[in-house]
Amino acid sequence: MARKDDILKSFLNHELLTSKYELKDSDIPVTVREALNSQIPIIKAIALIVEGLDVTTPVTDTVLRQQVTQYLNEAI
């Protein structure tokens, strides 16, 4: 399992997220790639953040914030 997949899993298994968004174990993807294709907005938003920060040339905070905000505005 890749480092970014471990990071994603640690975020998605956090008690606050699982209780607030009622995430079941079956909802939680194994890889970032799967999470980016998720129909659950919080999962995809976290995957966008993890993917953006764990690349050879990380995106800036501003660009990452714009990407996540744009996705969430479209998803809702």
Buried (B, 14 or more C-beta within 10 A) or exposed (E): EEEBBEBBBEBBEEEEBBEEEEBEEEBBBEBBEBBBEBEBBBBBBBBBBBBBEBEEEEBEEEEBEEBBEEBBEEEE
